């Protein structure tokens, strides 16, 4: 699998240039980081909501 990613990166560099490829890869990593942060935020808010809801019953 890593060799396939390497070949795809080589083809991408050959097509659009190194710096554009570098910017695209950094952008993709940034989007993944933002998605992980969004998931953590959603889990934290859901946990807080469930905890407060559970305390009201007792």
mmCIF file of the N, C-alpha and C atoms, coordinates in Angstrom:
data_MODEL
# 
_entry.id   MODEL 
# 
loop_
_atom_site.group_PDB 
_atom_site.id 
_atom_site.type_symbol 
_atom_site.label_atom_id 
_atom_site.label_alt_id 
_atom_site.label_comp_id 
_atom_site.label_asym_id 
_atom_site.label_entity_id 
_atom_site.label_seq_id 
_atom_site.pdbx_PDB_ins_code 
_atom_site.Cartn_x 
_atom_site.Cartn_y 
_atom_site.Cartn_z 
_atom_site.occupancy 
_atom_site.B_iso_or_equiv 
_atom_site.pdbx_formal_charge 
_atom_site.auth_seq_id 
_atom_site.auth_comp_id 
_atom_site.auth_asym_id 
_atom_site.auth_atom_id 
_atom_site.pdbx_PDB_model_num 
ATOM 1   N N  . UNK A 1 1  ? 0.804   -1.201 0.000   1.00 0.00 ? 1  UNK A N  1 
ATOM 2   C CA . UNK A 1 1  ? 0.000   0.000  0.000   1.00 0.00 ? 1  UNK A CA 1 
ATOM 3   C C  . UNK A 1 1  ? 0.854   1.275  0.000   1.00 0.00 ? 1  UNK A C  1 
ATOM 4   N N  . UNK A 1 2  ? 1.927   1.359  0.824   1.00 0.00 ? 2  UNK A N  1 
ATOM 5   C CA . UNK A 1 2  ? 2.744   2.579  0.782   1.00 0.00 ? 2  UNK A CA 1 
ATOM 6   C C  . UNK A 1 2  ? 3.392   2.819  -0.585  1.00 0.00 ? 2  UNK A C  1 
ATOM 7   N N  . UNK A 1 3  ? 3.721   1.753  -1.314  1.00 0.00 ? 3  UNK A N  1 
ATOM 8   C CA . UNK A 1 3  ? 4.322   1.942  -2.635  1.00 0.00 ? 3  UNK A CA 1 
ATOM 9   C C  . UNK A 1 3  ? 3.311   2.560  -3.596  1.00 0.00 ? 3  UNK A C  1 
ATOM 10  N N  . UNK A 1 4  ? 2.044   2.218  -3.436  1.00 0.00 ? 4  UNK A N  1 
ATOM 11  C CA . UNK A 1 4  ? 1.002   2.802  -4.277  1.00 0.00 ? 4  UNK A CA 1 
ATOM 12  C C  . UNK A 1 4  ? 0.852   4.298  -3.997  1.00 0.00 ? 4  UNK A C  1 
ATOM 13  N N  . UNK A 1 5  ? 0.903   4.671  -2.732  1.00 0.00 ? 5  UNK A N  1 
ATOM 14  C CA . UNK A 1 5  ? 0.836   6.092  -2.372  1.00 0.00 ? 5  UNK A CA 1 
ATOM 15  C C  . UNK A 1 5  ? 2.047   6.828  -2.928  1.00 0.00 ? 5  UNK A C  1 
ATOM 16  N N  . UNK A 1 6  ? 3.226   6.224  -2.843  1.00 0.00 ? 6  UNK A N  1 
ATOM 17  C CA . UNK A 1 6  ? 4.440   6.838  -3.378  1.00 0.00 ? 6  UNK A CA 1 
ATOM 18  C C  . UNK A 1 6  ? 4.335   7.038  -4.889  1.00 0.00 ? 6  UNK A C  1 
ATOM 19  N N  . UNK A 1 7  ? 3.837   6.035  -5.596  1.00 0.00 ? 7  UNK A N  1 
ATOM 20  C CA . UNK A 1 7  ? 3.681   6.147  -7.050  1.00 0.00 ? 7  UNK A CA 1 
ATOM 21  C C  . UNK A 1 7  ? 2.677   7.247  -7.396  1.00 0.00 ? 7  UNK A C  1 
ATOM 22  N N  . UNK A 1 8  ? 1.585   7.329  -6.646  1.00 0.00 ? 8  UNK A N  1 
ATOM 23  C CA . UNK A 1 8  ? 0.605   8.392  -6.887  1.00 0.00 ? 8  UNK A CA 1 
ATOM 24  C C  . UNK A 1 8  ? 1.204   9.776  -6.643  1.00 0.00 ? 8  UNK A C  1 
ATOM 25  N N  . UNK A 1 9  ? 2.034   9.908  -5.604  1.00 0.00 ? 9  UNK A N  1 
ATOM 26  C CA . UNK A 1 9  ? 2.685   11.188 -5.352  1.00 0.00 ? 9  UNK A CA 1 
ATOM 27  C C  . UNK A 1 9  ? 3.663   11.551 -6.458  1.00 0.00 ? 9  UNK A C  1 
ATOM 28  N N  . UNK A 1 10 ? 4.401   10.567 -6.970  1.00 0.00 ? 10 UNK A N  1 
ATOM 29  C CA . UNK A 1 10 ? 5.334   10.822 -8.072  1.00 0.00 ? 10 UNK A CA 1 
ATOM 30  C C  . UNK A 1 10 ? 4.577   11.286 -9.308  1.00 0.00 ? 10 UNK A C  1 
ATOM 31  N N  . UNK A 1 11 ? 3.468   10.649 -9.614  1.00 0.00 ? 11 UNK A N  1 
ATOM 32  C CA . UNK A 1 11 ? 2.659   11.053 -10.771 1.00 0.00 ? 11 UNK A CA 1 
ATOM 33  C C  . UNK A 1 11 ? 2.098   12.456 -10.559 1.00 0.00 ? 11 UNK A C  1 
ATOM 34  N N  . UNK A 1 12 ? 1.658   12.750 -9.343  1.00 0.00 ? 12 UNK A N  1 
ATOM 35  C CA . UNK A 1 12 ? 1.123   14.075 -9.045  1.00 0.00 ? 12 UNK A CA 1 
ATOM 36  C C  . UNK A 1 12 ? 2.195   15.149 -9.193  1.00 0.00 ? 12 UNK A C  1 
ATOM 37  N N  . UNK A 1 13 ? 3.415   14.879 -8.716  1.00 0.00 ? 13 UNK A N  1 
ATOM 38  C CA . UNK A 1 13 ? 4.516   15.833 -8.862  1.00 0.00 ? 13 UNK A CA 1 
ATOM 39  C C  . UNK A 1 13 ? 4.840   16.035 -10.331 1.00 0.00 ? 13 UNK A C  1 
ATOM 40  N N  . UNK A 1 14 ? 4.826   14.968 -11.105 1.00 0.00 ? 14 UNK A N  1 
ATOM 41  C CA . UNK A 1 14 ? 5.123   15.082 -12.533 1.00 0.00 ? 14 UNK A CA 1 
ATOM 42  C C  . UNK A 1 14 ? 4.048   15.886 -13.263 1.00 0.00 ? 14 UNK A C  1 
ATOM 43  N N  . UNK A 1 15 ? 2.822   15.811 -12.804 1.00 0.00 ? 15 UNK A N  1 
ATOM 44  C CA . UNK A 1 15 ? 1.729   16.508 -13.483 1.00 0.00 ? 15 UNK A CA 1 
ATOM 45  C C  . UNK A 1 15 ? 1.646   17.989 -13.118 1.00 0.00 ? 15 UNK A C  1 
ATOM 46  N N  . UNK A 1 16 ? 1.694   18.311 -11.848 1.00 0.00 ? 16 UNK A N  1 
ATOM 47  C CA . UNK A 1 16 ? 1.424   19.699 -11.442 1.00 0.00 ? 16 UNK A CA 1 
ATOM 48  C C  . UNK A 1 16 ? 2.587   20.376 -10.741 1.00 0.00 ? 16 UNK A C  1 
ATOM 49  N N  . UNK A 1 17 ? 3.685   19.707 -10.507 1.00 0.00 ? 17 UNK A N  1 
ATOM 50  C CA . UNK A 1 17 ? 4.842   20.335 -9.873  1.00 0.00 ? 17 UNK A CA 1 
ATOM 51  C C  . UNK A 1 17 ? 4.925   20.035 -8.388  1.00 0.00 ? 17 UNK A C  1 
ATOM 52  N N  . UNK A 1 18 ? 6.142   20.234 -7.863  1.00 0.00 ? 18 UNK A N  1 
ATOM 53  C CA . UNK A 1 18 ? 6.413   19.861 -6.475  1.00 0.00 ? 18 UNK A CA 1 
ATOM 54  C C  . UNK A 1 18 ? 5.638   20.723 -5.486  1.00 0.00 ? 18 UNK A C  1 
ATOM 55  N N  . UNK A 1 19 ? 5.700   22.037 -5.641  1.00 0.00 ? 19 UNK A N  1 
ATOM 56  C CA . UNK A 1 19 ? 5.116   22.918 -4.635  1.00 0.00 ? 19 UNK A CA 1 
ATOM 57  C C  . UNK A 1 19 ? 3.597   22.831 -4.604  1.00 0.00 ? 19 UNK A C  1 
ATOM 58  N N  . UNK A 1 20 ? 2.977   22.648 -5.756  1.00 0.00 ? 20 UNK A N  1 
ATOM 59  C CA . UNK A 1 20 ? 1.524   22.468 -5.762  1.00 0.00 ? 20 UNK A CA 1 
ATOM 60  C C  . UNK A 1 20 ? 1.135   21.150 -5.097  1.00 0.00 ? 20 UNK A C  1 
ATOM 61  N N  . UNK A 1 21 ? 1.934   20.113 -5.346  1.00 0.00 ? 21 UNK A N  1 
ATOM 62  C CA . UNK A 1 21 ? 1.685   18.821 -4.697  1.00 0.00 ? 21 UNK A CA 1 
ATOM 63  C C  . UNK A 1 21 ? 1.882   18.931 -3.192  1.00 0.00 ? 21 UNK A C  1 
ATOM 64  N N  . UNK A 1 22 ? 2.943   19.630 -2.794  1.00 0.00 ? 22 UNK A N  1 
ATOM 65  C CA . UNK A 1 22 ? 3.230   19.827 -1.376  1.00 0.00 ? 22 UNK A CA 1 
ATOM 66  C C  . UNK A 1 22 ? 2.083   20.568 -0.690  1.00 0.00 ? 22 UNK A C  1 
ATOM 67  N N  . UNK A 1 23 ? 1.580   21.611 -1.333  1.00 0.00 ? 23 UNK A N  1 
ATOM 68  C CA . UNK A 1 23 ? 0.461   22.374 -0.777  1.00 0.00 ? 23 UNK A CA 1 
ATOM 69  C C  . UNK A 1 23 ? -0.799  21.516 -0.696  1.00 0.00 ? 23 UNK A C  1 
ATOM 70  N N  . UNK A 1 24 ? -1.022  20.681 -1.705  1.00 0.00 ? 24 UNK A N  1 
ATOM 71  C CA . UNK A 1 24 ? -2.201  19.812 -1.697  1.00 0.00 ? 24 UNK A CA 1 
ATOM 72  C C  . UNK A 1 24 ? -2.118  18.788 -0.569  1.00 0.00 ? 24 UNK A C  1 
ATOM 73  N N  . UNK A 1 25 ? -0.936  18.210 -0.361  1.00 0.00 ? 25 UNK A N  1 
ATOM 74  C CA . UNK A 1 25 ? -0.764  17.221 0.712   1.00 0.00 ? 25 UNK A CA 1 
ATOM 75  C C  . UNK A 1 25 ? -0.933  17.896 2.072   1.00 0.00 ? 25 UNK A C  1 
ATOM 76  N N  . UNK A 1 26 ? -0.349  19.082 2.247   1.00 0.00 ? 26 UNK A N  1 
ATOM 77  C CA . UNK A 1 26 ? -0.522  19.799 3.514   1.00 0.00 ? 26 UNK A CA 1 
ATOM 78  C C  . UNK A 1 26 ? -1.981  20.175 3.746   1.00 0.00 ? 26 UNK A C  1 
ATOM 79  N N  . UNK A 1 27 ? -2.671  20.555 2.693   1.00 0.00 ? 27 UNK A N  1 
ATOM 80  C CA . UNK A 1 27 ? -4.090  20.864 2.816   1.00 0.00 ? 27 UNK A CA 1 
ATOM 81  C C  . UNK A 1 27 ? -4.899  19.652 3.230   1.00 0.00 ? 27 UNK A C  1 
ATOM 82  N N  . UNK A 1 28 ? -4.580  18.502 2.658   1.00 0.00 ? 28 UNK A N  1 
ATOM 83  C CA . UNK A 1 28 ? -5.285  17.271 3.014   1.00 0.00 ? 28 UNK A CA 1 
ATOM 84  C C  . UNK A 1 28 ? -5.026  16.892 4.470   1.00 0.00 ? 28 UNK A C  1 
ATOM 85  N N  . UNK A 1 29 ? -3.789  17.052 4.918   1.00 0.00 ? 29 UNK A N  1 
ATOM 86  C CA . UNK A 1 29 ? -3.462  16.763 6.316   1.00 0.00 ? 29 UNK A CA 1 
ATOM 87  C C  . UNK A 1 29 ? -4.203  17.732 7.235   1.00 0.00 ? 29 UNK A C  1 
ATOM 88  N N  . UNK A 1 30 ? -4.263  18.995 6.836   1.00 0.00 ? 30 UNK A N  1 
ATOM 89  C CA . UNK A 1 30 ? -4.995  19.983 7.631   1.00 0.00 ? 30 UNK A CA 1 
ATOM 90  C C  . UNK A 1 30 ? -6.469  19.651 7.755   1.00 0.00 ? 30 UNK A C  1 
ATOM 91  N N  . UNK A 1 31 ? -7.068  19.202 6.673   1.00 0.00 ? 31 UNK A N  1 
ATOM 92  C CA . UNK A 1 31 ? -8.484  18.821 6.703   1.00 0.00 ? 31 UNK A CA 1 
ATOM 93  C C  . UNK A 1 31 ? -8.690  17.622 7.621   1.00 0.00 ? 31 UNK A C  1 
ATOM 94  N N  . UNK A 1 32 ? -7.789  16.650 7.569   1.00 0.00 ? 32 UNK A N  1 
ATOM 95  C CA . UNK A 1 32 ? -7.910  15.484 8.444   1.00 0.00 ? 32 UNK A CA 1 
ATOM 96  C C  . UNK A 1 32 ? -7.798  15.892 9.915   1.00 0.00 ? 32 UNK A C  1 
ATOM 97  N N  . UNK A 1 33 ? -6.870  16.807 10.217  1.00 0.00 ? 33 UNK A N  1 
ATOM 98  C CA . UNK A 1 33 ? -6.721  17.281 11.597  1.00 0.00 ? 33 UNK A CA 1 
ATOM 99  C C  . UNK A 1 33 ? -7.994  17.996 12.055  1.00 0.00 ? 33 UNK A C  1 
ATOM 100 N N  . UNK A 1 34 ? -8.555  18.830 11.189  1.00 0.00 ? 34 UNK A N  1 
ATOM 101 C CA . UNK A 1 34 ? -9.796  19.524 11.548  1.00 0.00 ? 34 UNK A CA 1 
ATOM 102 C C  . UNK A 1 34 ? -10.954 18.554 11.757  1.00 0.00 ? 34 UNK A C  1 
ATOM 103 N N  . UNK A 1 35 ? -11.026 17.496 10.951  1.00 0.00 ? 35 UNK A N  1 
ATOM 104 C CA . UNK A 1 35 ? -12.081 16.501 11.141  1.00 0.00 ? 35 UNK A CA 1 
ATOM 105 C C  . UNK A 1 35 ? -11.933 15.772 12.471  1.00 0.00 ? 35 UNK A C  1 
ATOM 106 N N  . UNK A 1 36 ? -10.696 15.444 12.844  1.00 0.00 ? 36 UNK A N  1 
ATOM 107 C CA . UNK A 1 36 ? -10.460 14.779 14.127  1.00 0.00 ? 36 UNK A CA 1 
ATOM 108 C C  . UNK A 1 36 ? -10.844 15.711 15.274  1.00 0.00 ? 36 UNK A C  1 
ATOM 109 N N  . UNK A 1 37 ? -10.468 16.989 15.170  1.00 0.00 ? 37 UNK A N  1 
ATOM 110 C CA . UNK A 1 37 ? -10.848 17.946 16.211  1.00 0.00 ? 37 UNK A CA 1 
ATOM 111 C C  . UNK A 1 37 ? -12.360 18.101 16.309  1.00 0.00 ? 37 UNK A C  1 
ATOM 112 N N  . UNK A 1 38 ? -13.038 18.104 15.171  1.00 0.00 ? 38 UNK A N  1 
ATOM 113 C CA . UNK A 1 38 ? -14.494 18.190 15.171  1.00 0.00 ? 38 UNK A CA 1 
ATOM 114 C C  . UNK A 1 38 ? -15.118 16.967 15.838  1.00 0.00 ? 38 UNK A C  1 
ATOM 115 N N  . UNK A 1 39 ? -14.591 15.783 15.561  1.00 0.00 ? 39 UNK A N  1 
ATOM 116 C CA . UNK A 1 39 ? -15.092 14.568 16.204  1.00 0.00 ? 39 UNK A CA 1 
ATOM 117 C C  . UNK A 1 39 ? -14.882 14.607 17.711  1.00 0.00 ? 39 UNK A C  1 
ATOM 118 N N  . UNK A 1 40 ? -13.713 15.067 18.149  1.00 0.00 ? 40 UNK A N  1 
ATOM 119 C CA . UNK A 1 40 ? -13.438 15.173 19.583  1.00 0.00 ? 40 UNK A CA 1 
ATOM 120 C C  . UNK A 1 40 ? -14.401 16.158 20.231  1.00 0.00 ? 40 UNK A C  1 
ATOM 121 N N  . UNK A 1 41 ? -14.656 17.279 19.567  1.00 0.00 ? 41 UNK A N  1 
ATOM 122 C CA . UNK A 1 41 ? -15.591 18.269 20.095  1.00 0.00 ? 41 UNK A CA 1 
ATOM 123 C C  . UNK A 1 41 ? -17.004 17.702 20.195  1.00 0.00 ? 41 UNK A C  1 
ATOM 124 N N  . UNK A 1 42 ? -17.439 16.985 19.173  1.00 0.00 ? 42 UNK A N  1 
ATOM 125 C CA . UNK A 1 42 ? -18.774 16.380 19.199  1.00 0.00 ? 42 UNK A CA 1 
ATOM 126 C C  . UNK A 1 42 ? -18.880 15.351 20.320  1.00 0.00 ? 42 UNK A C  1 
ATOM 127 N N  . UNK A 1 43 ? -17.844 14.519 20.484  1.00 0.00 ? 43 UNK A N  1 
ATOM 128 C CA . UNK A 1 43 ? -17.860 13.529 21.565  1.00 0.00 ? 43 UNK A CA 1 
ATOM 129 C C  . UNK A 1 43 ? -17.876 14.201 22.934  1.00 0.00 ? 43 UNK A C  1 
ATOM 130 N N  . UNK A 1 44 ? -17.113 15.277 23.099  1.00 0.00 ? 44 UNK A N  1 
ATOM 131 C CA . UNK A 1 44 ? -17.080 15.977 24.386  1.00 0.00 ? 44 UNK A CA 1 
ATOM 132 C C  . UNK A 1 44 ? -18.430 16.611 24.691  1.00 0.00 ? 44 UNK A C  1 
ATOM 133 N N  . UNK A 1 45 ? -19.037 17.250 23.707  1.00 0.00 ? 45 UNK A N  1 
ATOM 134 C CA . UNK A 1 45 ? -20.346 17.869 23.937  1.00 0.00 ? 45 UNK A CA 1 
ATOM 135 C C  . UNK A 1 45 ? -21.422 16.828 24.214  1.00 0.00 ? 45 UNK A C  1 
ATOM 136 N N  . UNK A 1 46 ? -21.376 15.710 23.499  1.00 0.00 ? 46 UNK A N  1 
ATOM 137 C CA . UNK A 1 46 ? -22.341 14.638 23.740  1.00 0.00 ? 46 UNK A CA 1 
ATOM 138 C C  . UNK A 1 46 ? -22.158 14.047 25.132  1.00 0.00 ? 46 UNK A C  1 
ATOM 139 N N  . UNK A 1 47 ? -20.908 13.842 25.536  1.00 0.00 ? 47 UNK A N  1 
ATOM 140 C CA . UNK A 1 47 ? -20.642 13.321 26.874  1.00 0.00 ? 47 UNK A CA 1 
ATOM 141 C C  . UNK A 1 47 ? -21.110 14.261 27.964  1.00 0.00 ? 47 UNK A C  1 
ATOM 142 N N  . UNK A 1 48 ? -20.869 15.552 27.776  1.00 0.00 ? 48 UNK A N  1 
ATOM 143 C CA . UNK A 1 48 ? -21.330 16.543 28.751  1.00 0.00 ? 48 UNK A CA 1 
ATOM 144 C C  . UNK A 1 48 ? -22.850 16.566 28.830  1.00 0.00 ? 48 UNK A C  1 
ATOM 145 N N  . UNK A 1 49 ? -23.501 16.519 27.692  1.00 0.00 ? 49 UNK A N  1 
ATOM 146 C CA . UNK A 1 49 ? -24.967 16.525 27.651  1.00 0.00 ? 49 UNK A CA 1 
ATOM 147 C C  . UNK A 1 49 ? -25.535 15.293 28.348  1.00 0.00 ? 49 UNK A C  1 
ATOM 148 N N  . UNK A 1 50 ? -24.959 14.114 28.072  1.00 0.00 ? 50 UNK A N  1 
ATOM 149 C CA . UNK A 1 50 ? -25.443 12.887 28.710  1.00 0.00 ? 50 UNK A CA 1 
ATOM 150 C C  . UNK A 1 50 ? -25.180 12.897 30.210  1.00 0.00 ? 50 UNK A C  1 
ATOM 151 N N  . UNK A 1 51 ? -24.036 13.447 30.623  1.00 0.00 ? 51 UNK A N  1 
ATOM 152 C CA . UNK A 1 51 ? -23.719 13.509 32.044  1.00 0.00 ? 51 UNK A CA 1 
ATOM 153 C C  . UNK A 1 51 ? -24.693 14.422 32.784  1.00 0.00 ? 51 UNK A C  1 
ATOM 154 N N  . UNK A 1 52 ? -24.995 15.574 32.214  1.00 0.00 ? 52 UNK A N  1 
ATOM 155 C CA . UNK A 1 52 ? -25.951 16.486 32.851  1.00 0.00 ? 52 UNK A CA 1 
ATOM 156 C C  . UNK A 1 52 ? -27.353 15.896 32.860  1.00 0.00 ? 52 UNK A C  1 
ATOM 157 N N  . UNK A 1 53 ? -27.714 15.226 31.799  1.00 0.00 ? 53 UNK A N  1 
ATOM 158 C CA . UNK A 1 53 ? -29.039 14.612 31.723  1.00 0.00 ? 53 UNK A CA 1 
ATOM 159 C C  . UNK A 1 53 ? -29.172 13.491 32.755  1.00 0.00 ? 53 UNK A C  1 
ATOM 160 N N  . UNK A 1 54 ? -28.116 12.722 32.960  1.00 0.00 ? 54 UNK A N  1 
ATOM 161 C CA . UNK A 1 54 ? -28.143 11.640 33.934  1.00 0.00 ? 54 UNK A CA 1 
ATOM 162 C C  . UNK A 1 54 ? -28.196 12.136 35.362  1.00 0.00 ? 54 UNK A C  1 
ATOM 163 N N  . UNK A 1 55 ? -27.578 13.269 35.643  1.00 0.00 ? 55 UNK A N  1 
ATOM 164 C CA . UNK A 1 55 ? -27.586 13.809 37.009  1.00 0.00 ? 55 UNK A CA 1 
ATOM 165 C C  . UNK A 1 55 ? -28.951 14.365 37.395  1.00 0.00 ? 55 UNK A C  1 
ATOM 166 N N  . UNK A 1 56 ? -29.719 14.845 36.446  1.00 0.00 ? 56 UNK A N  1 
ATOM 167 C CA . UNK A 1 56 ? -31.041 15.405 36.747  1.00 0.00 ? 56 UNK A CA 1 
ATOM 168 C C  . UNK A 1 56 ? -32.022 14.341 37.226  1.00 0.00 ? 56 UNK A C  1 
ATOM 169 N N  . UNK A 1 57 ? -31.836 13.131 36.794  1.00 0.00 ? 57 UNK A N  1 
ATOM 170 C CA . UNK A 1 57 ? -32.786 12.066 37.145  1.00 0.00 ? 57 UNK A CA 1 
ATOM 171 C C  . UNK A 1 57 ? -32.646 11.621 38.590  1.00 0.00 ? 57 UNK A C  1 
ATOM 172 N N  . UNK A 1 58 ? -31.476 11.802 39.184  1.00 0.00 ? 58 UNK A N  1 
ATOM 173 C CA . UNK A 1 58 ? -31.265 11.290 40.544  1.00 0.00 ? 58 UNK A CA 1 
ATOM 174 C C  . UNK A 1 58 ? -31.311 12.370 41.578  1.00 0.00 ? 58 UNK A C  1 
# 
